[in-house]
Amino acid sequence: MNDLSPRTQNNSINNQWRTEESSYAGEVIGLDEEQQCRVGAYGMLAQLLRNPPDQQVLSQVSAFTELTSEVDELALSMTMLGLSAASSNCGAVDDEFHNLFIGMGRGELVPYGSWYQTGFLMERPLGRLRDDLVRLGFQRQQGVTEPEDHVAALCEVMAILIQESQPFQLQAEFFEAHMAGWLERFFTDLSEARSAVFYKAVGRFGSAYMALEKRYLNMTV
């Protein structure tokens, strides 16, 4: 999908705003633990929403059951996501992904910011996002047709901004301008979607994490 990559790879967009897969999953050099967790959360959401996960990714996500003993909504949603991953197989999740996001002509959900904010694709919110991406140094590769306001692409942008230790003010402004107004609604819709089984847990975690991130960014600016 998205066909975007970060400016950290020769300032060109070529594959889902991605850096190396390991930079989302493991230790990010130079970042403290809190920021590593933010990179990991955004990167994991991007990976699950960009393409259907294979069995290796499901196995990695199943480790969420061991990461926390807290009892707040974020911790509970992490545990439920881990349990759901552990009980899922990649074939069933692949079918689920296609029913949710692709379908026959259109999936059950339309995972684009412009759609959620205006009811149409390719509207003004996408234009404003493109202006900000240019300002931040992101470039679009020739031949790419996927709109940049796909939920996975936006999560990847946030992961990159954090990974690059961009100022909190910049992170907060990007989040507020392009994510805060619709991502919690998207994840709530995902958690309630008829086609969702594994992705119900993804939606619950996404909702909890976006609520936390909104509080965090408001607190630090």
Beta strands, then each sheet from edge to edge (+ up, - down):
end
